[in-house]
């Protein structure tokens, strides 16, 4: 849509009021066409406008605004909007726009309440229909769930609605149920909607609407077009985060590699920033080398926008990470928020202003229409209406509300906290309270004080309104870094004068007063404090002398919660639940582990053990998990041999499954040796199972079997230990080429995991069975098994499992000479591997499979070069080829020996060993 001067369209009809159905239309892709053929588009848009006006004149709709080629139409009844948009699409389709290669109009319809002022409409419903229009395609008519419910049974003849499901729009608010209007003479098939659900991003959903800031959004966007790094600066609560998120959502258009939000507020130290970036993007950092260098290398070729939020407490390390990204990644842009600039060369800073406010002069005569034009007043009214549905802006309260907003300096967080009080205070009472408080804080001259003091004053005021029990619970909840469950509040918040039953009421009161926010997490509620209020609560906790007490309770609560979860895993064998828990509590676990190293090492080690280090690997944090385990092993100084053994055996598992076999074997051997000194058969059995896995990886099969036999001899093994041991036995049989035994073990495991509801583990077993079928020569069956499973894996969150199965599928397809399909899957796999671990063994497997494809096609020179790269990767990681990889390697070697002389093979292998990952990937995928 081309944005030109807004034109208010005159209409003989009076505009509908109250509940209104809006229909918005525009021409898809018109901006690019204006740039390439201005004269042609001028004529085309004039004809488009004539057709639209002619069609709409025959309906009950009122065109209340046109913006460029966009039409904004209001209807009193949703039943009238549907046929109007059908008629418009038919009329446009009947016209000849071949001079500009066709004109495709998209339309969106939504129903809601809106304020009509001077021929225009304002309110969330108007914003919602505009966002709905933005996700559609030319020729498509989208209908919101609200409108769809209202028009059921009233659709035009032969028209119907297709349910497209829930979609998040770019206002970041609640998802919208979206329908597509169908008619026999209109196109029905379109690409996926351009909603946040289908585009690469991790932008969080906002629980409240975004109000105002049109100019600020435009200014920030313009800066990002000119600069690689833009930092939004301003005081706490001024709205930096919401503005950056909205800019990011607006820029997400499906091109490039997406928009990614990195929240720094929960991080206790700068060392975690590279891992936080990697986790946000769903990539894994190599365990070798420096994390920042690995991150830059992974993002070097990406076209993405990274949004770093709340940099102020980590300014120096955040600046170091962002500077490295800006220097090393030419196509990565960064939008940061902080209370101060980062001080990086090339940085553009934008100071976030307060919301627009009415001037003090003339406020007493302010009417409703004039007051509502100011963003600060609009925000207050919207949040107050959410707190009390009977609240509305009136001629009587408009001047008072304007004064409240002005006294709060237009700071959004301050306004939201104040608006929440309308349930118990009238606007006049609210204003009087503010007057009393700010007179003490400012001495009558507030203009010269930083806005942070204004926010602190407001939180002071909100805090002063709490009773003693509310204040006590509020400050204790500040110990949580990234939200908490009800059980967490009970664990840290109870005291002699606040028992568990009373705490429920006090917590509900804090939520009602907007000092604690509630969020839905599955079937349960989760709570959190805003960052500014959490910082305030921590200060109060320090003043009360309760910080160490609460930190200890926080540590013990997490230890007990994870221990309970780990116990459920032992009983059920369902490991996924523990990883989900760690993902939700990661920032608090990190904080508790850091605290425990200052005198509570045993408690901290118990927490780390209960989280199970393999869960950290599932989140791409294996490097951090190993570092933490080693730190606790050193800190305990053999005080607790059982915990040391457990941490060592889990280090062994991570290292072995990450193809660092030497380190894995060393840790595994130490764990077994230490476990033999304990009267703890369970720990010894676990250590032996993990050690066996490391042994079989380096083909020490007899030792691996002996370790498993010893482990299985212990009575009373849990279900999870039994399943893990059985899995390692299946792997051992497979590596020894005892195919029938391995198949029998895997079938048993498959039944066990299905019975337990262990979806992820069942998929891993299916993949192992596919490998068995390939080894038996039934490769087409193996292909079918993976192809049936891949869509579900692709839709899940486990990117590592997805990539591994893609690589296996490449090998199977090329083994049956389906080279086109193999190379197509290879492209998908390498594209996924590039940002994760381009020099890891899985990448080597993919490259070697594709090398075989090139050899089969006759390009043995390219194949030998790629084989050199794969060999180097395997040698670097200590990786030994397994069944599928051995088959590929053997066939490839035969083809190379047939097509090249030994000296040429050696030269090409050496040349390939020196390739950079980017060059190897490009060579593997390059078309002939």
HUNOR-V643380 format. One record per run of one state. SS is the DSSP state (@ for helix, = for strand, . for the rest). FROM is the first residue (numbers start at 1). LEN is the number of residues. If there is no record, write none. Layout:
ss	from	len
SS	FROM	LEN
SS	FROM	LEN
//
This chain:
ss	from	len
.	1	5
=	6	2
.	8	10
=	18	10
.	28	2
@	30	7
.	37	1
@	38	20
.	58	4
=	62	6
.	68	2
=	70	6
.	76	2
@	78	17
.	95	3
@	98	3
.	101	4
=	105	13
.	118	2
=	120	3
.	123	1
@	124	11
.	135	6
=	141	4
@	145	7
.	152	8
=	160	8
.	168	8
=	176	7
.	183	18
=	201	1
.	202	12
@	214	13
.	227	2
=	229	5
.	234	6
@	240	12
.	252	7
=	259	5
.	264	6
@	270	12
.	282	9
@	291	9
.	300	4
=	304	6
.	310	2
@	312	17
.	329	3
=	332	7
.	339	8
=	347	5
.	352	11
@	363	3
.	366	2
@	368	5
.	373	2
@	375	13
.	388	10
@	398	10
.	408	4
@	412	12
.	424	3
@	427	16
.	443	8
@	451	14
.	465	3
@	468	10
.	478	6
=	484	1
.	485	1
@	486	8
.	494	1
=	495	1
.	496	2
=	498	1
.	499	1
@	500	13
.	513	4
=	517	5
.	522	2
=	524	5
.	529	2
@	531	13
.	544	3
@	547	26
.	573	3
@	576	21
.	597	4
@	601	11
.	612	1
@	613	6
.	619	3
@	622	15
.	637	4
@	641	17
.	658	3
@	661	15
.	676	5
@	681	17
.	698	3
@	701	12
.	713	6
@	719	17
.	736	3
@	739	18
.	757	2
@	759	17
.	776	3
@	779	17
.	796	3
@	799	17
.	816	3
@	819	16
.	835	6
@	841	17
.	858	2
@	860	18
.	878	5
@	883	17
.	900	2
@	902	12
.	914	3
@	917	9
.	926	3
//
